Amino acid sequence: MIVNGNQYKNAALDVVVLAGQSNAQGCGMGEVQNEYVPDARILMLKDTFNVRFEKNAEGKDYLLVQRPTDFVIERAEEAVSDGKKLGNIALSFARCYVQSGRLQEGRRLLIVNGTYGGTGFARNEWGVNGCLYLRLCDMLEELFALGVPRRIEAFLWHQGECDSFENAHLSPEDRYKKHLSDLSAQMNDFRKKYGEMPFVCGGFTDEWVEQNKPQCGAIIRAMQEYCQNAGNAAYVDTHGLPSNDKDTGNGDRLHFCRASLYALGEKYFQAYESLAKR
């Protein structure tokens, strides 16, 4: 259930889904210009349960997700780690959405945050039967049960770093085929449930691609092909956006820095807007 759901019965909300792994969750560090300021018109729906990786009886990692669980709606803001704010693509996307005039008077934008770092199709965290995908659908069903109109404005997806190194035995071609199949199946299922909303996804940091060129190339090609063929979908190029390491020197080459996530959210909005105008 949504613990404060009574406050949002029949609410006028523009719903945007944010899903994927750590670069969607937001691990970007560093200084930014035009820092995101929380806005009463921009909300976030999130899990109250402490989702986390644990060890099973064989000592293998698995993601502990509680279903059913409780969700909560709060004013959207950047996460904080060690006293420092972390960027999030959905926040700069939402700011652009509001500033563009797309949010009509009297309405609010709700980000449905289904993200979790280090997850993918490979371990069945995402995909039609994946624990995070099922949780995401739970979040939406609970929201729509409040009388919020059953409509989603956009699906923002950033995932694939995990699937570029899991299943090391896969050839690049097999990796490409698997990712395309998994992503297509998930989004076909999601769109059957919730409509043909615009879908936007994006690439990885330059350093991660350089270190894992064949594997990353396979995943990126799969995402690009999905967007070309699925309709109402766009892939956002991320070349040149600095990582945490490039911006702060902290050795983290996997994650985009905070300023890059701001820029990436704006790129996602531009892609969304180009789809919405068709």
DORO-63423 format. One record per residue (C-alpha): residue in one letter; x, y, z. Coordinates in nm, 4 decimals, always signed. Example, Ala and Ser with C-alpha at 12.3 -4.5 7.8 and 13.67 -1.06 7.14 Angstrom:
("A", (+1.2300, -0.4500, +0.7800))
("S", (+1.3670, -0.1060, +0.7140))
This chain:
("M", (+0.0000, +0.0000, +0.0000))
("I", (+0.0944, +0.3674, -0.0243))
("V", (+0.1143, +0.4700, +0.3401))
("N", (+0.0090, +0.8304, +0.2753))
("G", (-0.2174, +0.7408, -0.0143))
("N", (-0.5221, +0.9159, +0.1317))
("Q", (-0.3538, +1.2468, +0.0502))
("Y", (-0.3441, +1.1544, -0.3191))
("K", (-0.6844, +1.0012, -0.3896))
("N", (-0.7984, +1.1055, -0.7376))
("A", (-0.4983, +1.3385, -0.7554))
("A", (-0.4149, +1.5181, -1.0792))
("L", (-0.0730, +1.3685, -1.1475))
("D", (+0.1509, +1.3399, -1.4531))
("V", (+0.3214, +1.0041, -1.3929))
("V", (+0.6801, +0.9389, -1.5059))
("V", (+0.8495, +0.6016, -1.4459))
("L", (+1.2201, +0.5873, -1.3565))
("A", (+1.3685, +0.2363, -1.3747))
("G", (+1.7017, +0.0590, -1.4082))
("Q", (+2.0215, +0.0325, -1.2092))
("S", (+2.2741, +0.2681, -1.0465))
("N", (+2.2988, +0.5402, -1.3107))
("A", (+1.9183, +0.5620, -1.2991))
("Q", (+1.9188, +0.5466, -0.9191))
("G", (+2.1752, +0.8272, -0.9193))
("C", (+2.5331, +0.7941, -0.7930))
("G", (+2.6676, +1.1122, -0.9480))
("M", (+2.8973, +1.3220, -0.7308))
("G", (+3.0556, +1.6635, -0.7661))
("E", (+2.9554, +2.0261, -0.8013))
("V", (+2.6843, +2.1514, -1.0374))
("Q", (+2.5562, +2.4772, -1.1697))
("N", (+2.1863, +2.5523, -1.1279))
("E", (+2.1452, +2.2974, -0.8478))
("Y", (+1.8108, +2.1202, -0.8344))
("V", (+1.5783, +2.2850, -0.5817))
("P", (+1.2920, +2.0718, -0.4467))
("D", (+0.9600, +2.1809, -0.5934))
("A", (+0.6197, +2.1124, -0.4382))
("R", (+0.4938, +2.0245, -0.7855))
("I", (+0.7484, +1.7407, -0.8295))
("L", (+0.6898, +1.4277, -0.6193))
("M", (+0.8455, +1.0818, -0.5930))
("L", (+0.6873, +0.7444, -0.5138))
("K", (+0.9344, +0.5028, -0.3569))
("D", (+0.9677, +0.1847, -0.1525))
("T", (+0.9897, +0.2065, +0.2275))
("F", (+1.1604, -0.1351, +0.2500))
("N", (+1.5406, -0.1488, +0.2610))
("V", (+1.6015, -0.3391, -0.0622))
("R", (+1.9519, -0.4876, -0.0494))
("F", (+2.1822, -0.7627, -0.1683))
("E", (+2.2233, -1.0571, +0.0678))
("K", (+2.3824, -1.4039, +0.0546))
("N", (+2.1803, -1.7209, +0.0047))
("A", (+2.2624, -2.0605, +0.1574))
("E", (+2.5190, -2.1234, -0.1205))
("G", (+2.6905, -1.7904, -0.0544))
("K", (+2.5639, -1.6293, -0.3735))
("D", (+2.4359, -1.2740, -0.3838))
("Y", (+2.0654, -1.2178, -0.4341))
("L", (+1.8501, -0.9076, -0.4187))
("L", (+1.6115, -0.9004, -0.1247))
("V", (+1.2883, -0.7337, -0.2343))
("Q", (+0.9788, -0.7423, -0.0159))
("R", (+0.6439, -0.8035, -0.1814))
("P", (+0.3961, -0.6881, -0.0783))
("T", (+0.5490, -0.3818, +0.0796))
("D", (+0.4655, -0.0232, +0.1665))
("F", (+0.5363, +0.2736, -0.0559))
("V", (+0.5377, +0.6442, +0.0199))
("I", (+0.4978, +0.9642, -0.1819))
("E", (+0.7331, +1.2483, -0.0897))
("R", (+0.8602, +1.5688, -0.2423))
("A", (+1.1333, +1.4675, -0.4889))
("E", (+1.4880, +1.5608, -0.3956))
("E", (+1.8429, +1.4431, -0.4487))
("A", (+1.9682, +1.1569, -0.2343))
("V", (+2.2500, +1.2339, +0.0089))
("S", (+2.5566, +1.0170, +0.0781))
("D", (+2.8189, +1.1171, +0.3358))
("G", (+2.6654, +1.4614, +0.3457))
("K", (+2.6935, +1.5123, -0.0298))
("K", (+2.4076, +1.5317, -0.2785))
("L", (+2.3858, +1.2767, -0.5608))
("G", (+2.2491, +1.3588, -0.9043))
("N", (+1.9420, +1.1938, -1.0561))
("I", (+1.8330, +1.2035, -1.4202))
("A", (+1.4633, +1.2119, -1.3317))
("L", (+1.4970, +1.5374, -1.1374))
("S", (+1.6489, +1.7389, -1.4202))
("F", (+1.3992, +1.5708, -1.6566))
("A", (+1.1145, +1.6775, -1.4266))
("R", (+1.2478, +2.0317, -1.3997))
("C", (+1.2556, +2.0590, -1.7799))
("Y", (+0.9048, +1.9115, -1.7954))
("V", (+0.7726, +2.1795, -1.5606))
("Q", (+0.9664, +2.4675, -1.7156))
("S", (+0.8529, +2.3692, -2.0668))
("G", (+0.4900, +2.4254, -1.9708))
("R", (+0.3935, +2.0601, -2.0088))
("L", (+0.2687, +2.0437, -1.6515))
("Q", (-0.0718, +2.2051, -1.6575))
("E", (-0.1893, +2.4393, -1.3845))
("G", (-0.3097, +2.2530, -1.0764))
("R", (-0.1305, +1.9289, -1.1634))
("R", (+0.1808, +1.7697, -1.0141))
("L", (+0.4457, +1.5433, -1.1637))
("L", (+0.5047, +1.2112, -0.9867))
("I", (+0.8275, +1.0150, -1.0437))
("V", (+0.7699, +0.6442, -0.9770))
("N", (+1.1173, +0.5375, -0.8634))
("G", (+1.1722, +0.1676, -0.9298))
("T", (+1.5537, +0.1774, -0.9488))
("Y", (+1.8217, -0.0221, -0.7708))
("G", (+2.1966, -0.0341, -0.8381))
("G", (+2.3837, -0.3348, -0.9732))
("T", (+2.0753, -0.4999, -1.1210))
("G", (+1.9828, -0.6360, -1.4603))
("F", (+1.8209, -0.9071, -1.6664))
("A", (+2.1050, -1.1528, -1.6031))
("R", (+1.9989, -1.2366, -1.2466))
("N", (+1.6272, -1.1914, -1.3085))
("E", (+1.5980, -0.8638, -1.1186))
("W", (+1.4557, -0.7033, -1.4331))
("G", (+1.2526, -0.8790, -1.6993))
("V", (+0.8907, -0.9931, -1.7067))
("N", (+0.9332, -1.2116, -1.3970))
("G", (+1.2068, -1.0039, -1.2321))
("C", (+1.1622, -0.8936, -0.8707))
("L", (+1.2208, -0.5252, -0.9475))
("Y", (+0.9936, -0.5277, -1.2499))
("L", (+0.7153, -0.6885, -1.0467))
("R", (+0.7716, -0.4336, -0.7693))
("L", (+0.7477, -0.1521, -1.0249))
("C", (+0.4117, -0.2865, -1.1428))
("D", (+0.3012, -0.3126, -0.7777))
("M", (+0.3848, +0.0561, -0.7306))
("L", (+0.1756, +0.1565, -1.0277))
("E", (-0.1201, -0.0633, -0.9343))
("E", (-0.1237, +0.0854, -0.5836))
("L", (-0.1082, +0.4343, -0.7326))
("F", (-0.3883, +0.3764, -0.9802))
("A", (-0.6006, +0.2146, -0.7091))
("L", (-0.6162, +0.5620, -0.5518))
("G", (-0.8124, +0.6845, -0.8508))
("V", (-0.5174, +0.8450, -1.0277))
("P", (-0.5864, +0.8145, -1.4041))
("R", (-0.4200, +0.5073, -1.5556))
("R", (-0.1779, +0.6950, -1.7772))
("I", (+0.2027, +0.7178, -1.7859))
("E", (+0.3697, +1.0124, -1.9581))
("A", (+0.7172, +0.8585, -1.9987))
("F", (+0.9307, +0.5569, -1.9105))
("L", (+1.2908, +0.6574, -1.8326))
("W", (+1.5250, +0.3554, -1.8415))
("H", (+1.8966, +0.3428, -1.7658))
("Q", (+2.0375, -0.0066, -1.7307))
("G", (+2.2822, -0.2391, -1.9016))
("E", (+2.6137, -0.1971, -1.7236))
("C", (+2.5344, -0.5084, -1.5177))
("D", (+2.4415, -0.7131, -1.8225))
("S", (+2.7622, -0.6107, -1.9981))
("F", (+2.9715, -0.8233, -1.7613))
("E", (+2.7369, -1.0888, -1.6161))
("N", (+2.7265, -1.4232, -1.8006))
("A", (+3.0921, -1.4002, -1.9028))
("H", (+3.0536, -1.7062, -2.1265))
("L", (+2.8284, -1.5207, -2.3705))
("S", (+2.9724, -1.4054, -2.7012))
("P", (+2.9013, -1.0425, -2.7965))
("E", (+2.6426, -1.1617, -3.0471))
("D", (+2.4663, -1.3824, -2.7932))
("R", (+2.4801, -1.1005, -2.5390))
("Y", (+2.3211, -0.8643, -2.7889))
("K", (+2.0441, -1.1129, -2.8725))
("K", (+1.9685, -1.1855, -2.5075))
("H", (+1.9515, -0.8190, -2.4084))
("L", (+1.7303, -0.7314, -2.7034))
("S", (+1.4990, -1.0223, -2.6236))
("D", (+1.4809, -0.9406, -2.2516))
("L", (+1.4251, -0.5683, -2.3002))
("S", (+1.1645, -0.6251, -2.5714))
("A", (+0.9729, -0.8779, -2.3631))
("Q", (+0.9719, -0.6528, -2.0564))
("M", (+0.8588, -0.3423, -2.2403))
("N", (+0.6020, -0.5288, -2.4497))
("D", (+0.4506, -0.6558, -2.1260))
("F", (+0.4668, -0.3125, -1.9640))
("R", (+0.3057, -0.1391, -2.2598))
("K", (+0.0275, -0.3966, -2.2730))
("K", (-0.0476, -0.3125, -1.9105))
("Y", (-0.0058, +0.0644, -1.9193))
("G", (-0.0172, +0.1904, -2.2779))
("E", (+0.2251, +0.3047, -2.5458))
("M", (+0.4052, +0.5715, -2.3456))
("P", (+0.7325, +0.7231, -2.4760))
("F", (+1.0350, +0.5132, -2.3760))
("V", (+1.3803, +0.6721, -2.3392))
("C", (+1.7078, +0.4956, -2.2578))
("G", (+2.0763, +0.5894, -2.2757))
("G", (+2.4340, +0.4699, -2.2995))
("F", (+2.7225, +0.4324, -2.0555))
("T", (+3.0272, +0.6319, -1.9470))
("D", (+3.3104, +0.6475, -2.1991))
("E", (+3.5471, +0.4711, -1.9582))
("W", (+3.3108, +0.1788, -1.8978))
("V", (+3.2628, +0.1335, -2.2711))
("E", (+3.6381, +0.1517, -2.3346))
("Q", (+3.7119, -0.1092, -2.0662))
("N", (+3.4394, -0.3456, -2.1900))
("K", (+3.4085, -0.2535, -2.5548))
("P", (+3.2716, -0.5789, -2.7077))
("Q", (+3.0259, -0.6402, -2.4239))
("C", (+2.9084, -0.2795, -2.3960))
("G", (+2.8819, -0.2553, -2.7720))
("A", (+2.6493, -0.5549, -2.7716))
("I", (+2.4216, -0.4056, -2.5059))
("I", (+2.4145, -0.0625, -2.6679))
("R", (+2.3347, -0.2135, -3.0069))
("A", (+2.0451, -0.4040, -2.8498))
("M", (+1.9019, -0.0889, -2.6908))
("Q", (+1.9393, +0.1072, -3.0133))
("E", (+1.7696, -0.1649, -3.2148))
("Y", (+1.4851, -0.1883, -2.9664))
("C", (+1.4272, +0.1859, -2.9923))
("Q", (+1.4394, +0.1768, -3.3720))
("N", (+1.1823, -0.1013, -3.3968))
("A", (+0.9534, -0.0614, -3.0958))
("G", (+0.8003, +0.2723, -3.1886))
("N", (+0.7674, +0.5736, -2.9583))
("A", (+1.1181, +0.5055, -2.8220))
("A", (+1.4515, +0.6880, -2.8267))
("Y", (+1.8124, +0.6081, -2.7395))
("V", (+2.0226, +0.8935, -2.5963))
("D", (+2.3934, +0.9066, -2.6774))
("T", (+2.6117, +0.9672, -2.3705))
("H", (+2.9525, +1.0103, -2.5314))
("G", (+3.1514, +1.2886, -2.3670))
("L", (+2.9585, +1.3022, -2.0411))
("P", (+3.2175, +1.2798, -1.7599))
("S", (+3.2210, +1.0018, -1.5025))
("N", (+3.2667, +1.0517, -1.1300))
("D", (+3.6358, +0.9762, -1.1753))
("K", (+3.6818, +1.2393, -1.4443))
("D", (+3.5017, +1.4999, -1.2381))
("T", (+3.6197, +1.4191, -0.8854))
("G", (+3.9138, +1.1797, -0.9263))
("N", (+3.7542, +0.9220, -0.6963))
("G", (+3.8296, +0.6232, -0.9220))
("D", (+3.4634, +0.5563, -1.0072))
("R", (+3.4515, +0.5168, -1.3843))
("L", (+3.1175, +0.3343, -1.3984))
("H", (+2.8932, +0.6168, -1.2833))
("F", (+2.8225, +0.9510, -1.4432))
("C", (+2.9126, +1.2478, -1.2244))
("R", (+2.6388, +1.4675, -1.0832))
("A", (+2.6714, +1.7334, -1.3539))
("S", (+2.6521, +1.4616, -1.6199))
("L", (+2.3312, +1.3248, -1.4693))
("Y", (+2.1819, +1.6734, -1.4809))
("A", (+2.2787, +1.6959, -1.8483))
("L", (+2.1582, +1.3425, -1.9169))
("G", (+1.8167, +1.4158, -1.7659))
("E", (+1.7902, +1.7147, -1.9972))
("K", (+1.8865, +1.4942, -2.2922))
("Y", (+1.6193, +1.2463, -2.1876))
("F", (+1.3643, +1.5267, -2.1810))
("Q", (+1.4643, +1.6452, -2.5274))
("A", (+1.4252, +1.2894, -2.6567))
("Y", (+1.0897, +1.2546, -2.4804))
("E", (+0.9682, +1.5834, -2.6236))
("S", (+1.0640, +1.4787, -2.9754))
("L", (+0.8593, +1.1603, -2.9281))
("A", (+0.5638, +1.3412, -2.7725))
("K", (+0.5398, +1.5757, -3.0722))
("R", (+0.4974, +1.2919, -3.3227))
